[in-house]
């Protein structure tokens, strides 16, 4: 009886270790991407630029560039990792890049907007690349019947961990003298460094307790890079076999564009219209606090509504947020909208990830999650780019916000065309044929 018990303990330990990586890397999403770097960039780093709308546009272009680089690399790296059995090794390489350039943000100050953009883009590429391999481990860590709950738990861990460090960083910013910082700007730069340290420490459990999935069977002594390109070409040829997966990717590409743009641009948009940094960071901390329990709620919601209907609910809320954002003028408006984002942000992402994972053959999980991430990254190219372009043309980003409604409506429409039962059955049949 001891062997099954030990195996079950290791299974739960691997799940918790996998979820802890969300705790680790969510600090980048909260402190760097959402709360502190965008307003610091707008008000301090890019202070020499003619106006804040120009700073918002540059930020949008930088975000698009980082997404484009990852989108081009993702599927190839995923295919290579599947063949060579090196998901964790590739994840570690990208993670090192992310942590290094996040730490280097400590050194940016007024006028250093080019360096800030370079460091941010490289850190974002590292983060996104690591996430490809992190996500691809989900079907190996979670059993089919628990994949929704595990995916949602990961997001919940992330909101708690990212929110906790953001709270600490916000206290540093508001009371810098308490911690020996000469001013608030130094406290912000120290917050960037704290993200790198936090990220490194809390990533350790995954690399220690999550086992490396076995390599996909193939001819001996073949070059893994060559095999990766061959697998990628094969996937393109066979894509019509995975019609439901392809339709889901199209839907996800559309609505993820809107979600990603809100995540990346909300804070710098708030800074542009005059909302203070303390309110911006505090409201985004509220997002984290609300998002943790709601991520868990969305993990069980599919049992009542189904996965697709639960995603529809989230997209409806995002549509209302985009419309209300156009009329935002006061700090309390931002607080209210940030709270609403918290109710759906983790749930929409977790259920999208788990729905895709359930329609993905385990033997090609990194390769397929490369396509999943390329879909989200190409979405992340268009949304912030349009946001920046519209803001540059109009001299304000208000019209940029309202344009996001289209992404949510079209995403929901194409999601309605997905037959997830058929997609899951096809993935299970392929795994059975390769076992």
PLY file of the C-alpha trace (Angstrom):
ply
format ascii 1.0
element vertex 435
property float x
property float y
property float z
element edge 434
property int vertex1
property int vertex2
end_header
0.00 0.00 0.00
2.96 2.37 0.59
3.91 2.70 -3.08
0.52 4.09 -4.25
0.45 6.46 -1.25
3.94 7.74 -2.04
3.02 8.15 -5.70
-0.07 10.16 -4.71
2.02 12.38 -2.44
4.50 13.01 -5.24
1.61 13.81 -7.58
0.23 16.46 -5.21
3.71 17.81 -4.55
4.29 18.18 -8.30
0.95 20.01 -8.67
1.79 22.43 -5.85
5.28 23.00 -7.25
3.82 23.69 -10.71
1.35 26.16 -9.22
4.13 27.90 -7.27
5.68 29.04 -10.53
2.56 31.15 -11.08
3.24 32.61 -7.62
6.80 33.34 -8.75
6.33 34.85 -12.19
3.13 36.78 -11.46
5.28 39.36 -9.72
6.53 40.34 -13.18
2.95 40.71 -14.41
1.88 42.82 -11.43
4.81 45.04 -10.46
6.57 45.27 -13.84
3.91 44.94 -16.55
0.83 46.34 -14.84
1.45 48.50 -11.79
4.82 50.22 -11.47
6.93 50.21 -14.61
4.36 51.78 -16.99
3.66 54.90 -14.84
7.36 55.17 -13.93
8.16 55.01 -17.64
5.53 57.62 -18.47
6.29 60.09 -15.67
10.04 59.64 -15.09
11.92 57.64 -17.72
10.18 59.24 -20.73
9.71 62.64 -19.09
11.83 64.30 -21.80
9.41 63.24 -24.55
6.91 65.86 -25.80
3.84 64.34 -24.11
2.53 61.31 -22.22
0.50 60.09 -25.17
3.80 59.57 -27.01
5.11 57.58 -24.04
1.98 55.40 -24.17
2.50 54.81 -27.88
6.14 53.79 -27.41
5.08 51.44 -24.63
2.51 49.85 -26.92
5.06 49.37 -29.68
7.56 47.82 -27.22
4.95 45.38 -26.01
4.10 44.40 -29.59
7.78 43.83 -30.40
8.30 41.47 -27.47
5.20 39.50 -28.39
6.28 39.21 -32.02
9.68 37.77 -31.09
8.12 35.14 -28.83
5.43 34.32 -31.37
8.05 33.50 -33.98
10.16 31.38 -31.61
7.42 29.58 -29.67
6.26 26.74 -31.94
9.78 25.83 -33.07
11.11 25.71 -29.51
8.08 23.72 -28.39
8.60 21.11 -31.07
12.30 20.82 -30.21
11.52 20.43 -26.50
8.93 17.72 -27.16
11.38 15.67 -29.20
14.40 16.12 -26.96
12.57 15.79 -23.62
13.89 19.16 -22.42
10.88 21.26 -21.50
12.34 22.25 -18.12
15.77 22.99 -19.60
14.30 25.37 -22.18
12.09 26.91 -19.52
15.16 27.50 -17.34
17.01 29.22 -20.18
14.21 31.67 -20.90
13.65 32.20 -17.18
17.29 33.21 -16.74
16.93 35.84 -19.47
13.73 37.15 -17.89
15.19 37.44 -14.39
18.43 39.05 -15.62
16.82 41.85 -17.60
14.14 42.42 -14.97
16.92 43.03 -12.46
18.64 45.45 -14.85
15.54 47.69 -14.76
16.88 48.83 -11.37
19.41 50.99 -13.21
17.03 53.02 -15.41
16.29 56.67 -14.65
15.11 59.85 -16.33
15.94 59.96 -20.04
16.83 56.23 -20.19
13.72 55.32 -22.15
15.64 53.42 -24.85
17.40 51.24 -22.26
14.10 50.75 -20.44
12.42 49.56 -23.63
15.31 47.17 -24.45
15.37 45.66 -20.94
11.58 45.37 -20.83
11.36 43.73 -24.25
14.06 41.16 -23.43
12.55 40.41 -20.02
9.13 40.00 -21.64
10.56 37.62 -24.26
12.17 35.56 -21.51
8.95 35.50 -19.50
6.77 34.56 -22.47
9.22 31.88 -23.63
9.36 30.33 -20.17
5.57 30.33 -20.04
5.37 28.22 -23.21
7.20 25.39 -21.47
5.49 26.00 -18.13
2.06 25.73 -19.74
3.12 22.65 -21.69
3.80 20.83 -18.39
0.14 21.16 -17.32
-1.21 18.05 -19.14
1.65 16.04 -17.64
1.16 17.31 -14.08
-2.66 17.26 -13.91
-4.91 14.30 -14.59
-7.66 14.88 -17.19
-10.41 15.11 -14.56
-8.53 17.78 -12.54
-7.00 19.91 -15.29
-9.52 22.78 -14.88
-8.99 22.95 -11.12
-5.19 22.74 -11.34
-5.02 25.42 -14.03
-7.28 27.70 -11.98
-5.28 26.98 -8.81
-2.13 28.07 -10.60
-3.70 31.41 -11.44
-4.97 31.75 -7.85
-1.43 31.14 -6.52
-0.23 33.75 -8.98
-2.66 36.39 -7.84
-1.79 35.83 -4.19
1.98 35.79 -4.80
2.01 38.68 -7.26
-0.36 40.64 -5.05
1.74 40.07 -1.93
4.92 41.41 -3.52
2.99 44.30 -5.08
1.68 45.20 -1.62
5.23 45.27 -0.28
6.39 47.34 -3.28
3.48 49.75 -2.84
4.38 50.32 0.83
7.98 50.99 -0.25
6.71 53.57 -2.74
4.37 55.34 -0.33
6.75 55.34 2.66
10.26 55.13 1.20
11.95 56.62 4.27
10.70 53.77 6.44
12.90 51.40 4.44
15.93 53.61 3.94
15.13 54.73 0.39
15.99 58.40 -0.30
12.86 58.95 -2.44
9.90 57.23 -4.08
11.67 56.75 -7.42
14.46 54.77 -5.74
11.82 52.64 -4.03
10.26 51.91 -7.44
13.62 50.84 -8.88
14.19 48.62 -5.83
10.79 47.08 -6.52
11.98 46.07 -9.98
14.99 44.33 -8.43
12.77 42.61 -5.84
10.75 41.03 -8.65
13.88 39.39 -10.06
14.85 37.97 -6.64
11.30 36.82 -5.86
10.99 35.16 -9.26
14.25 33.24 -8.86
13.50 31.95 -5.37
9.94 30.75 -5.91
10.73 29.05 -9.21
12.91 26.51 -7.41
10.07 24.10 -6.42
9.05 23.51 -10.03
12.55 22.56 -11.10
12.92 20.32 -8.07
9.59 18.50 -7.89
7.99 18.54 -11.36
9.41 15.65 -13.39
10.63 16.19 -16.93
8.13 14.52 -19.30
9.72 11.90 -21.54
10.84 12.78 -25.04
8.59 11.91 -27.94
9.66 8.65 -29.53
11.53 9.01 -32.80
14.56 7.83 -34.76
17.78 7.58 -32.79
20.66 10.03 -33.22
18.55 12.60 -35.09
19.38 16.25 -34.44
16.76 17.72 -32.04
16.75 21.08 -33.84
16.18 19.39 -37.19
13.50 17.20 -35.60
11.84 20.31 -34.17
11.54 21.93 -37.59
10.30 18.67 -39.09
7.66 18.35 -36.37
6.58 21.95 -36.89
6.17 21.41 -40.64
4.25 18.22 -39.96
1.91 20.05 -37.58
1.15 22.67 -40.22
0.34 19.89 -42.69
-1.89 18.06 -40.24
-3.58 21.11 -38.78
-6.80 20.28 -40.59
-7.01 17.13 -38.49
-7.36 19.31 -35.39
-10.23 21.46 -36.63
-11.69 22.17 -33.19
-8.29 23.08 -31.80
-7.70 25.41 -34.73
-11.10 27.07 -34.29
-10.40 27.55 -30.60
-7.03 29.14 -31.40
-8.77 31.63 -33.69
-11.30 32.53 -31.00
-8.56 32.75 -28.38
-6.43 34.91 -30.66
-9.24 37.44 -30.82
-10.37 37.70 -27.21
-6.87 37.29 -25.78
-5.90 40.35 -27.80
-8.39 42.42 -25.82
-7.44 40.88 -22.47
-3.70 41.27 -23.07
-4.08 44.88 -24.13
-5.98 45.71 -20.95
-3.30 44.03 -18.84
-0.39 45.77 -20.59
-1.88 49.20 -21.21
-4.31 49.96 -18.36
-1.74 51.47 -16.03
-0.03 53.68 -18.58
-3.46 54.78 -19.83
-4.36 55.74 -16.27
-1.11 57.69 -15.94
-1.84 59.47 -19.23
-5.20 60.78 -18.00
-3.70 61.97 -14.72
-4.36 59.20 -12.17
-1.62 59.08 -9.53
0.85 56.22 -9.21
-0.38 55.26 -5.74
-3.96 54.91 -7.02
-2.78 52.93 -10.06
-0.75 50.48 -7.99
-3.38 50.25 -5.25
-6.19 49.52 -7.71
-4.11 46.84 -9.40
-3.40 45.33 -5.98
-7.18 45.18 -5.55
-7.30 43.26 -8.83
-4.93 40.67 -7.37
-6.90 40.34 -4.14
-10.20 39.84 -5.94
-8.73 37.63 -8.66
-7.44 34.91 -6.32
-10.82 33.65 -5.03
-12.53 34.28 -8.37
-9.91 32.15 -10.14
-10.84 29.28 -7.83
-14.54 29.98 -8.50
-13.99 29.81 -12.25
-12.20 26.49 -11.75
-15.45 24.90 -10.51
-17.88 26.99 -12.57
-17.59 24.70 -15.67
-19.24 21.92 -13.66
-22.43 24.00 -13.71
-22.16 26.12 -16.85
-19.61 24.29 -18.97
-16.21 25.65 -19.91
-17.30 27.64 -22.96
-20.21 29.35 -21.20
-17.93 30.28 -18.32
-15.57 31.94 -20.79
-18.52 33.77 -22.39
-19.38 35.19 -18.98
-15.85 36.53 -18.58
-15.85 38.08 -22.05
-19.14 39.85 -21.31
-17.60 41.48 -18.25
-14.54 42.53 -20.26
-16.81 44.15 -22.84
-18.46 46.26 -20.13
-15.03 47.22 -18.76
-13.86 48.44 -22.17
-16.96 50.58 -22.65
-16.71 52.05 -19.16
-12.98 52.71 -19.62
-13.75 55.21 -22.38
-15.60 57.39 -19.86
-13.06 57.05 -17.03
-11.94 60.41 -15.57
-11.39 59.89 -11.84
-9.24 57.66 -9.69
-12.24 55.85 -8.18
-13.36 54.91 -11.69
-10.04 53.10 -12.15
-10.50 51.33 -8.80
-13.95 50.06 -9.79
-12.81 48.83 -13.20
-9.73 47.18 -11.66
-12.03 45.29 -9.29
-14.16 44.10 -12.19
-11.06 42.92 -14.05
-10.16 40.88 -10.98
-13.42 38.95 -11.16
-12.67 37.55 -14.63
-8.96 37.89 -15.44
-7.69 34.69 -13.88
-10.77 32.66 -14.71
-10.77 33.53 -18.41
-7.09 32.71 -18.76
-7.22 29.54 -16.66
-10.22 28.07 -18.48
-8.75 28.96 -21.87
-5.53 27.18 -20.95
-7.29 24.12 -19.59
-9.71 23.88 -22.54
-6.79 23.99 -24.94
-4.85 21.49 -22.84
-7.75 19.05 -22.84
-7.81 19.08 -26.68
-4.01 18.68 -26.93
-2.26 15.31 -27.37
0.10 14.86 -24.42
2.82 13.52 -26.72
2.98 16.90 -28.49
2.07 19.20 -25.61
5.00 21.65 -25.88
4.61 21.90 -29.64
0.87 22.54 -29.38
1.29 24.94 -26.49
3.78 26.72 -28.71
0.87 27.30 -31.08
-1.31 28.30 -28.13
1.24 30.85 -27.04
1.88 32.04 -30.58
-1.85 32.72 -30.82
-1.78 34.82 -27.67
1.45 36.55 -28.67
0.21 37.49 -32.13
-2.88 38.79 -30.35
-0.55 40.77 -28.11
1.08 42.29 -31.18
-2.08 43.69 -32.73
-3.84 45.00 -29.62
-1.07 47.16 -28.11
0.03 48.27 -31.58
-3.47 49.49 -32.41
-3.72 51.04 -28.96
-0.50 52.97 -29.56
-1.36 53.89 -33.14
-4.84 55.19 -32.33
-3.45 57.13 -29.38
-0.75 58.68 -31.54
-3.22 59.69 -34.25
-5.91 60.98 -31.90
-3.60 62.53 -29.30
-5.41 60.51 -26.61
-5.91 56.83 -25.82
-9.66 56.95 -25.10
-10.62 55.67 -28.54
-8.04 52.91 -28.11
-9.97 51.55 -25.13
-13.34 51.42 -26.84
-11.90 49.56 -29.84
-11.26 46.50 -27.65
-14.96 45.64 -27.63
-14.64 44.23 -31.13
-12.05 41.67 -30.02
-14.30 40.30 -27.26
-17.40 40.09 -29.45
-15.64 38.34 -32.34
-13.77 36.04 -29.94
-17.04 34.90 -28.36
-18.55 34.31 -31.80
-15.75 32.02 -32.97
-15.65 30.24 -29.61
-19.31 29.32 -30.14
-18.21 27.32 -33.22
-15.85 25.06 -31.23
-16.99 21.49 -30.47
-14.77 20.73 -27.47
-16.01 17.13 -27.06
-14.86 16.29 -30.56
-11.49 17.96 -29.95
-10.92 16.09 -26.68
-11.83 12.75 -28.27
-9.33 13.30 -31.09
-6.49 14.13 -28.65
-7.21 11.04 -26.54
-7.30 8.84 -29.64
-3.91 10.13 -30.79
-2.34 9.54 -27.35
-3.78 6.01 -27.29
-2.33 5.32 -30.73
1.14 6.43 -29.63
1.15 4.55 -26.31
0 1
1 2
2 3
3 4
4 5
5 6
6 7
7 8
8 9
9 10
10 11
11 12
12 13
13 14
14 15
15 16
16 17
17 18
18 19
19 20
20 21
21 22
22 23
23 24
24 25
25 26
26 27
27 28
28 29
29 30
30 31
31 32
32 33
33 34
34 35
35 36
36 37
37 38
38 39
39 40
40 41
41 42
42 43
43 44
44 45
45 46
46 47
47 48
48 49
49 50
50 51
51 52
52 53
53 54
54 55
55 56
56 57
57 58
58 59
59 60
60 61
61 62
62 63
63 64
64 65
65 66
66 67
67 68
68 69
69 70
70 71
71 72
72 73
73 74
74 75
75 76
76 77
77 78
78 79
79 80
80 81
81 82
82 83
83 84
84 85
85 86
86 87
87 88
88 89
89 90
90 91
91 92
92 93
93 94
94 95
95 96
96 97
97 98
98 99
99 100
100 101
101 102
102 103
103 104
104 105
105 106
106 107
107 108
108 109
109 110
110 111
111 112
112 113
113 114
114 115
115 116
116 117
117 118
118 119
119 120
120 121
121 122
122 123
123 124
124 125
125 126
126 127
127 128
128 129
129 130
130 131
131 132
132 133
133 134
134 135
135 136
136 137
137 138
138 139
139 140
140 141
141 142
142 143
143 144
144 145
145 146
146 147
147 148
148 149
149 150
150 151
151 152
152 153
153 154
154 155
155 156
156 157
157 158
158 159
159 160
160 161
161 162
162 163
163 164
164 165
165 166
166 167
167 168
168 169
169 170
170 171
171 172
172 173
173 174
174 175
175 176
176 177
177 178
178 179
179 180
180 181
181 182
182 183
183 184
184 185
185 186
186 187
187 188
188 189
189 190
190 191
191 192
192 193
193 194
194 195
195 196
196 197
197 198
198 199
199 200
200 201
201 202
202 203
203 204
204 205
205 206
206 207
207 208
208 209
209 210
210 211
211 212
212 213
213 214
214 215
215 216
216 217
217 218
218 219
219 220
220 221
221 222
222 223
223 224
224 225
225 226
226 227
227 228
228 229
229 230
230 231
231 232
232 233
233 234
234 235
235 236
236 237
237 238
238 239
239 240
240 241
241 242
242 243
243 244
244 245
245 246
246 247
247 248
248 249
249 250
250 251
251 252
252 253
253 254
254 255
255 256
256 257
257 258
258 259
259 260
260 261
261 262
262 263
263 264
264 265
265 266
266 267
267 268
268 269
269 270
270 271
271 272
272 273
273 274
274 275
275 276
276 277
277 278
278 279
279 280
280 281
281 282
282 283
283 284
284 285
285 286
286 287
287 288
288 289
289 290
290 291
291 292
292 293
293 294
294 295
295 296
296 297
297 298
298 299
299 300
300 301
301 302
302 303
303 304
304 305
305 306
306 307
307 308
308 309
309 310
310 311
311 312
312 313
313 314
314 315
315 316
316 317
317 318
318 319
319 320
320 321
321 322
322 323
323 324
324 325
325 326
326 327
327 328
328 329
329 330
330 331
331 332
332 333
333 334
334 335
335 336
336 337
337 338
338 339
339 340
340 341
341 342
342 343
343 344
344 345
345 346
346 347
347 348
348 349
349 350
350 351
351 352
352 353
353 354
354 355
355 356
356 357
357 358
358 359
359 360
360 361
361 362
362 363
363 364
364 365
365 366
366 367
367 368
368 369
369 370
370 371
371 372
372 373
373 374
374 375
375 376
376 377
377 378
378 379
379 380
380 381
381 382
382 383
383 384
384 385
385 386
386 387
387 388
388 389
389 390
390 391
391 392
392 393
393 394
394 395
395 396
396 397
397 398
398 399
399 400
400 401
401 402
402 403
403 404
404 405
405 406
406 407
407 408
408 409
409 410
410 411
411 412
412 413
413 414
414 415
415 416
416 417
417 418
418 419
419 420
420 421
421 422
422 423
423 424
424 425
425 426
426 427
427 428
428 429
429 430
430 431
431 432
432 433
433 434
